[in-house]
């Protein structure tokens, strides 16, 4: 089976600290290294606002770009 990689991609923003990334898991926010549960923001402005809201709870946060790639259609036979 052959896959075609397309150039289409989506860019989101995530918040990261020394302890991991801001995740939304089980109905609550937590810091985790599991990138499957990242809380993603679709604009840098929303990430900036959340950063200022969450820094008092989680310490110094960085805004990180997260790129999601569409690697194409999967043909299931």
Order of alpha helices (4+ residues) and beta strands (2+ residues): beta-beta-beta-alpha-beta
